[in-house]
């Protein structure tokens, strides 16, 4: 079944979300009160309408409660975001995702009862800091409780060894998720789930999950 999403606010973040959802097969309704932004995206999504999300009547006319989810990406003023969010909560949309620029905004949105809150700038800043502190990280996703998912170039200590011989979980308390390996044309290809007999090669990109302290210990031992 094709998922249906509405994205309200088509700045750089909202537009990127709407376009990516559409590219992945979702039916996307893009909403913004700026007509130029609607013109820019109308050929990339299922439908795009000019509407002021601070007006409840305008939102109700779009039947957003029928959507699988609504993303509020209004960035110009927090007051507009709050008004739109309150209207959508009153409409009892199935899944409401809102963008917060700082911790104060996040706290307010949480108090209102927003289902999910994203802070892309904050997350990007933290990810950059981690990559600067750990140059071996190719990519980084923070998780609650000090856990993280990181992509690293296979350390020398695992090259030419099998998964079953390393004992990732028992010895290092980390979980190997998958490996990205260069294909014939030089592009990286995900190899899928790692079997016990999978053998690591030099140049592989290893994606692992674990507590940051355990990952750091693993890297110190294996480098």
C-alpha positions in Angstrom: 0.0 0.0 0.0 1.4 3.4 -1.0 2.1 5.7 2.0 0.7 9.2 2.0 2.5 12.1 3.6 2.0 15.8 3.8 4.9 18.2 4.2 4.2 21.7 5.4 6.9 24.3 4.8 9.1 24.0 1.7 12.4 25.5 2.8 15.5 23.5 2.1 14.7 20.9 4.8 11.0 20.5 4.0 11.7 20.4 0.3 14.3 17.7 0.7 12.0 15.6 2.8 9.1 15.9 0.3 11.3 15.1 -2.7 12.9 12.1 -1.0 9.6 10.7 0.1 8.3 11.0 -3.5 11.4 9.4 -5.0 10.9 6.5 -2.6 7.3 5.9 -3.8 5.2 7.8 -1.3 2.3 10.0 -2.3 3.3 13.4 -1.2 1.2 16.5 -0.7 3.5 19.6 -0.4 2.1 22.7 1.3 3.5 26.2 1.5 2.0 29.7 1.5 4.8 30.8 -0.9 3.6 30.3 -4.5 7.1 30.2 -5.9 8.0 27.2 -3.7 4.9 25.4 -4.8 5.8 26.1 -8.5 9.3 24.8 -7.9 8.1 21.4 -6.4 4.8 20.7 -8.1 6.3 18.4 -10.8 8.3 16.4 -8.2 5.4 15.3 -5.9 1.9 14.0 -6.3 0.3 17.3 -5.4 1.3 20.8 -4.2 -0.9 23.5 -2.9 -0.6 27.1 -1.7 -2.1 27.3 1.8 -1.4 29.1 5.1 -0.9 26.4 7.7 -1.6 28.8 10.5 -5.3 28.8 9.4 -7.2 25.8 10.7 -9.8 26.0 8.0 -7.2 25.8 5.3 -5.7 22.7 6.9 -9.0 21.0 7.4 -9.9 21.5 3.8 -6.9 19.3 2.8 -8.1 16.3 4.9 -4.7 15.8 6.4 -6.2 13.4 9.0 -6.3 10.9 6.1 -2.6 11.0 5.7 -0.2 8.4 7.1 1.9 11.3 8.5 2.3 15.1 8.4 5.7 16.8 8.6 5.8 20.4 9.9 8.9 22.0 8.6 8.0 25.7 9.0 11.2 27.6 9.7 10.4 31.3 9.4 8.8 31.8 12.8 8.2 29.4 15.7 4.8 31.0 16.3 3.6 29.8 12.9 5.0 26.3 13.6 3.1 26.2 16.9 -0.2 27.4 15.4 0.0 24.8 12.6 1.0 22.1 15.1 -1.9 22.9 17.5 -4.4 22.8 14.5 -3.0 19.4 13.4 -3.2 18.0 16.9 -6.8 19.1 17.1 -7.4 17.4 13.8 -6.0 14.2 15.3 -3.6 13.4 12.5 -2.2 9.9 12.7 1.5 10.8 12.9 2.8 14.3 13.5 6.5 15.1 13.0 7.7 18.7 13.7 11.1 20.4 13.3 12.7 22.1 16.3 15.6 24.5 16.0 16.7 24.3 19.7 16.0 22.6 23.0 13.5 25.2 24.1 11.4 24.6 20.9 11.8 20.9 21.4 10.5 21.2 25.0 7.5 23.2 23.9 6.6 20.7 21.2 7.0 17.8 23.6 4.5 19.5 26.0 2.0 20.0 23.2 2.1 16.3 22.5 3.9 16.2 19.1 4.5 12.5 18.2 8.0 13.0 16.8 10.5 15.9 16.9 13.5 16.3 14.7 16.4 18.7 15.0 18.4 18.3 11.8 20.9 21.2 12.4 21.7 19.9 16.0 22.0 16.3 14.8 24.3 17.4 11.9 26.4 19.4 14.3 26.9 16.5 16.7 27.7 14.2 13.8 30.3 16.6 12.5 31.8 16.9 15.9 32.0 13.1 16.2 33.7 12.8 12.8 36.2 15.5 13.8 37.0 13.7 17.1 37.1 10.3 15.3 38.6 10.8 11.9 38.1 7.0 11.1 34.3 7.5 11.2 32.9 7.7 7.6 29.4 8.2 9.0 27.8 8.5 12.4 24.3 8.1 13.8 23.8 8.9 17.5 21.4 6.7 19.6 20.0 7.2 23.1 22.1 6.1 26.1 25.5 6.7 24.6 25.0 4.2 21.8 25.8 4.9 18.2 26.0 3.4 14.7 29.2 4.2 12.9 30.7 3.4 9.5 34.5 2.9 9.5 37.1 1.5 7.2 37.8 -2.0 8.2 40.7 -1.8 10.7 43.8 -3.8 10.0 43.1 -6.2 12.8 40.0 -7.7 11.0 41.3 -7.8 7.4 41.5 -11.3 6.0 39.6 -12.7 9.1 36.1 -14.2 9.3 33.2 -12.8 11.3 33.1 -16.0 13.4 36.7 -15.6 14.4 36.4 -12.1 15.8 33.6 -12.6 18.4 32.3 -9.0 18.0 29.5 -9.4 20.6 31.1 -11.7 23.2 34.5 -10.0 23.3 33.9 -6.4 22.2 30.1 -5.9 23.0 29.4 -4.5 19.6 27.2 -5.7 16.7 28.4 -5.8 13.1 25.5 -4.7 10.9 26.9 -5.0 7.4 29.7 -4.2 5.1 30.0 -1.9 2.1 32.5 -3.2 -0.5 33.7 -1.8 -3.7 32.1 -3.3 -6.8 33.6 -3.8 -10.3 32.9 -0.2 -11.3 34.4 1.2 -8.1 31.1 2.0 -6.4 30.4 0.7 -2.9 27.8 -2.1 -2.7 26.1 -3.3 0.6 26.8 -7.0 1.0 23.8 -7.7 3.2 23.7 -9.5 6.5 27.1 -10.9 7.6 27.3 -14.6 7.9 29.8 -16.3 10.3 31.9 -17.2 7.2 32.1 -13.7 5.8 35.7 -12.7 5.3 36.7 -9.0 5.6 38.9 -7.4 3.0 41.2 -4.3 3.0 39.1 -1.3 2.0 35.8 -2.7 3.3 33.6 -0.2 5.1 32.2 -1.8 8.2 29.0 -0.6 9.8 28.7 -1.4 13.5 26.5 -0.6 16.5 27.4 -0.4 20.1 28.2 1.9 23.1 30.7 4.6 22.1 33.2 3.3 24.8 33.0 -0.2 23.4 33.4 1.0 19.8 36.4 3.1 20.8 38.0 0.1 22.7 37.4 -2.1 19.6 39.1 0.4 17.3 42.1 0.9 19.7 42.6 -2.9 19.8 42.1 -3.5 16.1 44.0 -0.6 14.5 
